[in-house]
Amino acid sequence: MRGLFSLDSPLMRFLGRVADLIILNLLFLATSLPVVTVGASLTAMHYVALRMVNGEEGGVVRDYFRSFRQNFLQATAIWLLLLIFALLLWYDLRSVWSAAGYLNTLVKVLSLVACAALVMILLYVFAILSKFNNTVRGTLKNAVSLALRHPGRTVSMFMLPFACAALTLYTQTTIRWGMFAWLAIGFALITWCNSFLLKKTFDEAIEESARRQEADAPAEENEEDK
């Protein structure tokens, strides 16, 4: 029994992880209240979650605000761009959804494709920003590239929050309990779960980049010798 409650026991590690995720979720909600800061909040939440998955976490609060400050400008720029894009898509769909005709049908299809692209970008872009240094354009480009190169992981990462949201809205009872779960731990828990797939994707991208650099190095040396 004494070993069950030691700091290194599975139970205490589990409870510690739950506590960290609750703190992370509350930090995300608090810093997202001004809607303009949601991008920086998502980036910071991914930063902490990825460090948890890598076993590198220090203090949740310290790591969160470090990433929040460092990535604030880029994250805010990306968030505002995506928010404007989402509002335009919503306006287009609202305008043509109940209308008939070939042109309106084409606009619906293109808008739904754009919505899918937006979702794919959102699944990756702030996680990428939390881990890699790049321009806004480069970060968006890499988000699209990774989403398309790993469709299975992309769908899996989307299905988790979608299933949780659908379950929350199932009945009046699930709405009440679901809202409590989202406010207590939901956003951080989903980000942490998806971070296992993100870690695998990022590790593969880093290894591939290293292999390309090694392959390019001999070619550059040969050109210098000439």
C-alpha positions in Angstrom: 0.0 0.0 0.0 2.9 2.3 0.8 4.4 1.8 -2.7 1.0 2.6 -4.2 1.2 6.2 -3.0 5.0 6.7 -3.7 5.8 9.5 -6.1 7.1 7.0 -8.7 4.1 4.7 -8.6 1.8 4.4 -11.7 -1.1 5.9 -9.7 0.7 9.0 -8.6 2.2 9.5 -12.1 -1.3 9.2 -13.5 -2.7 11.7 -11.0 0.2 14.0 -11.7 -0.5 13.9 -15.4 -4.2 14.6 -14.9 -3.3 17.6 -12.7 -0.9 18.9 -15.3 -3.6 18.6 -18.0 -6.2 20.4 -15.9 -3.7 23.3 -15.3 -2.9 23.4 -19.0 -6.6 23.5 -19.9 -7.3 26.3 -17.5 -4.3 28.3 -18.8 -5.5 27.8 -22.4 -9.1 29.0 -21.5 -7.8 32.0 -19.5 -5.5 33.2 -22.2 -8.0 32.6 -25.0 -10.7 34.9 -23.6 -9.5 37.8 -25.8 -10.3 36.0 -29.1 -7.2 37.6 -30.8 -4.9 35.5 -28.5 -6.3 32.1 -29.4 -3.5 31.4 -31.8 -0.8 32.0 -29.2 -2.8 30.0 -26.7 -3.1 27.0 -29.0 0.7 27.2 -29.8 1.6 27.3 -26.1 -0.8 24.4 -25.3 0.8 22.3 -28.1 4.3 23.2 -26.9 3.5 21.9 -23.4 1.7 18.8 -24.6 4.6 17.9 -26.9 7.1 18.3 -24.1 4.9 16.0 -22.0 4.9 13.3 -24.7 8.7 13.7 -25.1 9.2 13.4 -21.4 10.8 16.9 -21.3 8.3 18.9 -19.4 9.4 21.2 -16.6 6.8 23.4 -15.1 3.5 23.6 -17.0 2.9 27.3 -16.2 6.5 28.3 -17.0 6.7 26.3 -20.3 3.2 27.6 -21.3 4.0 31.3 -20.9 7.5 30.9 -22.4 6.0 29.6 -25.7 3.1 32.1 -25.5 5.5 35.0 -25.4 8.0 33.7 -27.9 5.4 32.8 -30.6 2.8 35.5 -29.9 3.3 37.6 -33.0 3.5 34.7 -35.5 0.7 32.8 -33.8 -1.6 35.8 -33.8 -0.9 36.6 -37.5 -1.7 33.0 -38.4 -4.8 32.9 -36.3 -6.2 36.1 -37.7 -5.6 34.9 -41.2 -7.3 31.6 -40.6 -10.2 33.3 -38.7 -10.8 35.7 -41.6 -10.7 32.8 -44.0 -13.2 30.9 -41.8 -15.6 33.8 -41.7 -15.5 34.2 -45.5 -16.2 30.5 -45.9 -19.1 30.7 -43.5 -20.5 33.7 -45.4 -20.2 31.9 -48.7 -21.9 28.7 -47.4 -24.6 30.7 -45.7 -25.3 32.6 -48.9 -25.6 29.6 -51.3 -26.6 26.6 -49.1 -30.3 26.8 -49.8 -29.9 28.1 -53.4 -30.2 25.8 -56.4 -28.3 25.9 -59.7 -25.0 24.7 -61.2 -23.0 27.7 -60.1 -24.3 27.6 -56.5 -23.6 23.8 -56.3 -20.0 24.5 -57.5 -19.6 27.2 -54.9 -20.8 24.8 -52.2 -18.4 22.1 -53.3 -15.4 24.5 -53.4 -16.4 25.9 -50.0 -16.6 22.5 -48.4 -13.2 21.6 -49.9 -11.8 24.8 -48.5 -13.4 24.0 -45.1 -11.6 20.6 -45.1 -8.3 22.4 -46.0 -8.9 24.8 -43.1 -9.4 21.9 -40.7 -6.2 20.2 -41.9 -4.2 23.3 -41.4 -5.6 23.9 -37.9 -4.7 20.4 -36.8 -1.0 21.0 -37.6 -0.1 24.7 -37.9 0.1 25.7 -34.3 1.9 22.5 -33.3 4.4 23.2 -36.0 4.9 26.7 -34.8 5.4 25.5 -31.3 8.3 23.3 -32.3 10.0 24.8 -35.4 11.2 28.3 -36.4 9.9 29.4 -39.7 8.0 32.2 -41.4 4.2 32.5 -41.3 4.1 31.4 -45.0 6.5 28.5 -44.4 4.6 27.3 -41.3 1.3 27.3 -43.3 2.9 25.5 -46.2 4.4 22.8 -43.9 1.0 22.3 -42.2 -0.6 21.6 -45.6 2.3 19.4 -46.6 2.2 17.2 -43.5 -1.5 16.9 -43.5 -1.5 15.6 -47.1 1.5 13.3 -46.6 -0.1 11.6 -43.5 -3.8 11.4 -44.3 -4.4 8.5 -41.8 -3.0 10.5 -38.9 -4.8 13.7 -40.1 -8.1 11.8 -40.0 -7.3 10.3 -36.7 -6.4 13.7 -35.2 -9.7 15.1 -36.5 -11.9 12.2 -35.4 -11.0 12.6 -31.7 -12.3 16.1 -31.1 -15.2 15.5 -33.6 -16.3 12.4 -31.6 -16.0 14.2 -28.3 -18.0 17.1 -29.6 -20.7 14.8 -31.0 -20.9 12.9 -27.7 -21.2 16.2 -25.8 -24.1 17.3 -28.0 -25.9 13.9 -27.9 -28.4 14.7 -25.1 -29.2 17.4 -22.5 -27.4 15.3 -19.9 -24.3 14.8 -22.0 -24.2 18.6 -22.8 -24.1 19.4 -19.1 -21.4 16.8 -18.3 -19.6 17.5 -21.5 -19.3 21.2 -20.9 -17.8 20.5 -17.5 -15.3 18.1 -19.0 -14.3 20.6 -21.8 -13.8 23.4 -19.3 -12.0 21.2 -16.8 -9.6 19.2 -19.1 -11.1 18.6 -22.5 -9.0 20.8 -24.8 -5.7 19.9 -23.1 -6.5 16.2 -23.1 -7.3 16.1 -26.8 -4.2 18.1 -27.6 -2.1 15.7 -25.5 -3.6 12.6 -27.2 -3.0 14.0 -30.6 0.6 15.0 -29.6 1.6 11.3 -29.8 0.8 11.3 -33.5 2.3 14.8 -34.0 5.5 13.6 -32.3 5.8 10.7 -34.7 5.2 12.9 -37.7 7.7 15.5 -36.5 10.3 12.9 -35.7 10.0 11.5 -39.2 10.2 14.9 -40.8 13.3 15.8 -38.8 15.0 12.4 -39.8 14.0 13.0 -43.5 15.5 16.5 -43.4 18.7 15.2 -41.9 19.0 12.5 -44.6 18.5 15.1 -47.3 21.2 17.3 -45.8 23.6 14.3 -45.6 22.9 13.4 -49.2 23.4 17.0 -50.3 26.7 17.5 -48.4 28.9 15.2 -50.6 27.5 16.8 -53.8 28.4 20.2 -52.5 31.9 19.0 -51.6 32.4 17.6 -55.0 31.4 20.9 -56.6 33.9 22.7 -54.4 36.7 20.3 -55.4 36.0 21.0 -59.1 
